[in-house]
């Protein structure tokens, strides 16, 4: 039996939300789309809604306190660092994500950035367009085969990157403290300490969530432990890397360069130094984008909302402890 469900979309990064509307209409739900997604606006909308779909906008303590009817917060994506999961759990709210989202896209984008750094394609393109025909500008170039790729994290995207790395003839080492050596060896890779990964990698690629543990995981002292010919690739979260330390490391030639899809401030300030450095390739947090991935994301995130409001468990629950609490708001059967 349908009810007058109200579902709030705080923000989204695509042209249409028709897939969400179609799925939510199956339970007679009404979609409410925030105009700006500011905390002030969300505080006004939150008390009347039964579910929240969110992309980038913060869903923190004050909003959760106001969302007295909310049963589920469904994240458009993998990471949930914009959601106060602990507070949501205390309020009896289920938090979900889409863990298998954009695996192909981000792993492909990782190699697009990697190759652009190693083969200097972006820099040479700019040079040719400015009227120069000179293949000697920029850093020295080396072949990939036989080099060592250091992978931070061991989720679905990291595993996809490892698979692609093998086709390029790269040796792979992995830093993932909660993953067993046996599981990593099963992907023809070697588990190492963070210090070993820093010192032995020719390229380091980040595929870890943003947590208290990983915030500013890369500071200047970490860059000093890397090879001077090494590159850093980040398609995960900007705040895992201290951007000021990265700028300093690049200027002092502690590392050769960086390929980054994410920054600490997005969009960046106009005076962000990384924007103007020749040994940096930057894309606008676009690694997740493809027509296929966006549609799958919309459908899967909306399906989680429909399942919970219909009394069913979603495929993924970020905070499973909430299911055992007496204050669980969802009527899961």
N, C-alpha and C positions, 0 to 999 in steps of 0.2 A: 504493500500500500504506500503510495507516494505521500510525502509531507511537504510543507512549504519550506524546504531547505534553502538556506542562503549560503553561497560560497563566495568568499572574497578572494580576488586575485590582486595581490599587492603590486605586481609589476610583471612585465614579460618583454622578451627581446626579439619578437617576431611580428609579422604583419597582421596576423589574424588569430583570433581565439575561437574560431568556429569549431575546431575539433573538440575543445573543452565544452563548449556550449552544447554540442550534440550529445556528448557522453553524459553530461550532467542532467540534460533534459530527460534522460531515461528514468530518473527518480523524481522528476518534477522539480528539479532544483533551479534556483535563480542565481545567475552569475552577477556579482557586483564587482566592477573593475575600478580600482582606485585611480584617481586622476594623476596624482603626483607621487603617491606612496610615501609621503613624509610621515613622520611619527604622529604629528598633530592630526593629519587626516585619518590615519589608521586607527588612532585612538577613538575617533568618532564613529568609525564603521565597525570596529571589532565587537561591540556588545551584542549586535544583532545576528552575527554570523555563526554557522554551524561547522564551517571548515575554512581553512586558509590555504591557498596555493601561492607560493612565493618563489621568485627567481633570485634577485639580488638584494632586495630591500630587507633591512634588519627587522627581525621579529623577536623583540627582546622583552624584558620583564614587564614593563609598563603595558605593552600591548597585550601580553598574555594575561595580565591581571584584569584587563578590560574585557577580554574575550571569554565571557562567563559561560557561553554555550558551546564553545568550540570543541569539537571532538578529535580533529585531526589537522595537522599542518603537513602539507605535502610539498616537498622541495622540487622545483624544476631543476634537477641535476643530481650530482653525486655528493658533493660536499655540503655540509649543513652548518658551516661556521657562521652563517648569518642568522641562525636560529638558536635561541637559548634553550638547548635541549634539556638541561637540568631543570630549569623552571617549568618547561612544558610537562615534564614527567611529574613534578610536584603537583601540577594542576590536573593531572589525570588525562593529559592530551597525548595521543599517539603522534609520533613524528615519523614520516616516511621519506624516502628518496627514490631515485631511479639509478641503481648501481651499475647497470649494464649500458647506460647511456653513452653515446659518442665515443666508444672504445676505438673504433676504426678511425674516426675523424681526428681524435687527439693524438693517437699514435702516428698517424700520417703527418699531422702538422708538426709533431716533434721532429720528424725526419726532414721536413721542409725547412725548419729553422736550423737544424743541425747541418744540413747540406749547404744552406746559404752561408753559414759561418765558415765551414771548413773549405768550401769551394769559392768563397768570396763573391757569390753571384750577385747579391744586392749591391755591394760596393762597386763591382765592375760595371753593373748596369748603370748606376748613377754616373760613373766616370765616362762611359761611352756616350751617354746622352748629353754630357757637358762638353763633348767635343774631343775627348781624349781616347786614344786607342793604345792602351798600355796594359799588358797582362801582368806587369811586375808590381803594380801598386798593392798596398795592403800587406798583411802578414804572409809569411811563407806558407805554401800549401803542401799538405802531405796526403798520401792515399789513406783511405779508411781501413782497408783490409789489414788485419793484424793489430790494429789499435784497440785500446781498452775503453769500453763504455761502462761508466759507473751509473747504476740505476738506484735511485732512492725511492723505496716503496715497492710493494709487490702485489698490487691489486690488478684488476682486469686490464687497465691501460698499460701498466708496467709490463705485464706479461705479453701484451700485444707488441710493445716496443721491443722487447727481447726477441720475439719471433722475427720481427723485421730486421733487427740488428744482425742476426745470424746470417741472413741472406747477403749482407754487406761484408761478411767475413770478420765481424767485430768479436773480440773476446768480451764477455760480460761478467761484471762483478756487481753484487747487490748488497745494499745496506737496508735491512728490514729486521729489526731486533725481535719482533714477535713471530717471525716466520722461521720454520725449521730449516736446517741445512739440507735435509733430505728433499724437502719440497722445492727449494731453490735449485738443487742439483738436478731435479727432475726436468728443469727447463734449461739444462746445459749451461748453468751459470754457477758462480761461486759466491757463497755468503761471506761477507767481510765486515770488519768494524768500520765505523764512520771515518776514522783516521786513515785506515788503509785505503778506503775508497777515494778520499781526498788526494792522497799522495800518488796513487797508481793510475788514476783515470786520465785518459786523454780528452774525454768528453764526459761531463756529468749531466744527467737529466733527472729532473725532479718530478715524482709522481706520488707524492704523499699529501694527505689532508692537512689543512691548517688547524693546528691544535696549540695548546700551551707549550707542548714539547717541541713543536716544529717552528714556532714563531721565531723569526730571525735566526734560523738554523745556520744560515750563511752570513757570517760577519766578516770583518776584515781578517781576523786571525784564521778563519777557515780558508779564505782565499789565499793567504800566504802559504798554506800547506799544499796547495794545488800546483801542478806543473805550470810553468810560465807559458807553455804552448797549449794549455788546456782551454776548453770552452765550457761554459755553463748554459744549459737549456732549461727553461722553466715554463711549463704549460700547466702548472698546478695552481698555486695561489701566490700572489705578489708578496705578501708579508712573510713568506718563508725565507725570503732574501732581504737583508737590510740594503735598501737601494743606495743609501749613502756610502756604505761599505763597498758595494759593487762598483760604483762610480770611482771610488778611490783606488780599488784594485785594478780597474781598467786603465786609469790614468797613469798609475805607477808601474803598469805592465806586469803585475803579479799574475794575471791570466791573459790569454790572447784575445778573448772576446766573449760575447754572450748573445743568445737568441731567446727572447722573452715574449710571451704572449700575455703576461699578467704583470701588473704593477701594484705597488702598495696603495697608490691613489689612482682610481679609475673614474673618469678619464684623467690623464695626468695633467699637472699644472703646466702652463706654457713655458715655465722656466725649469722644467725637469731636465737636468743635465744629460740623462741617458738618451733623450730624444735627439741630441745633436752630436753623438759620438759615432765615428766611422766604424768602430769595431763592435757595434751593437746592431742587431736586427730586431725590430719591434713590430708586433702585430696587435690589433686592438681586441684582445680577449676573444679571438675568433676561432680558436682551435676546435670548438665544439660544433661549428656550423656546417651543416649540409641539409638539403631539403629532406632527406630521409631521417636524419637524426632529430631534427626539430619536430617533425610530425610524430615520431615515436615518443619523444619526450612529452609532448602535449597529451597524447593518448594515455601513456602509462601513469603520468602524474594525476590526471583526472580520474582514471580508473581506480586509483588508490582511494581517492575521496569517495567515490561512489560505493566502493566495497565497504568502507568503514561506516558510512551513513546507512548502509543496507544491513549492517550487523555482521559483516564478514571481515576476516583478517586480510589485510593487504599482503602483497607478496613480500614486502620488506618492512620491518619495524626497526627503526634506529634505536629506540629505547624500550627493549622488550620487558624490562622490569615493570613498566606501567601496566602491563596486562595482568599482573598479579595484585595490583593495588585496589583497595576498596573504593577509591574515588575515580576509577576509570570511567570516563564519560561515555565512551562508546558502548553500545549494547551488543557486544560480540557474542554470537551464539555458537 
